[in-house]
Amino acid sequence: MLWLSENIGWIKDILSIIFTGAATIIAVLTYRYAKVTIFQPEITKVQTSLLMDLLQKIPTSQVGFMVAADFEGTIRVNLARLALEFGFIVSNFNPAEEIKRSAALSIDSSLTLEDLGATADDMFMPVNSVNGPAIQNTRATKDGKIVVVGYTLQSMQFREMIAAYCRNPFMPKKVQEILLKIGENADYNNGTIMNEVLNNLLKEILEKEPSTIRVSSIGVHNEFAKRCVHIDDQLVRLSEVVREYLRVDDIEKRLH
């Protein structure tokens, strides 16, 4: 008892510090919980609206994605550019009309006409009289490169839409990761694969006799579709994850 009476002062101080610290921690945790509780319904509301919008705009199949990303339009535009620049005939469409659909963005190929074995004497089949005569390869190589990929406005807008969803701070991380992968594969298809398909086409054209040159946009589209990276699994997974966040399947079960 003597020891307790002699040390009661600092014991009270220690207990006071402990209780004050505990009270502070409890207050902070209570504030954080209250903050989350207050804002969570609003965040959930925003996320729900965002995910529902995403579910409606992103196709769930490879074919649907290719249509939405306008891969076919991009192919036709680039064939039109090649037709106008090198003077060969492309079946199924008017090059002058198709080129109007092209957006400003383009990618330069590292291949030149010389790399592909062209000579100064090569001449291609002329396009129709409305679009002018054939163009010699020597004229086409002045800049040293062939512009092989030009994107349509629809294609660029679709890619920007995916990027915008990825940047949205309310988008769940798991959904963002899937969207980033889909966007990367779309860029690879629309850039690298498109570049390779068009350059292979140009090389084939340079090896043919001018009178035999005919190019079908459908054939080029089929070649592109065969070689591009398929993202069916990623699209299905995206749909599944979004449905999980929205608890769509749980709601359906309760309704039945």
Summary of the structure (lengths in Angstrom):
residues: 256
radius of gyration: 31.0
end to end distance: 72.4
largest distance: 117.1
contacts: 707
relative contact order: 0.14
helix: 70%
strand: 7%
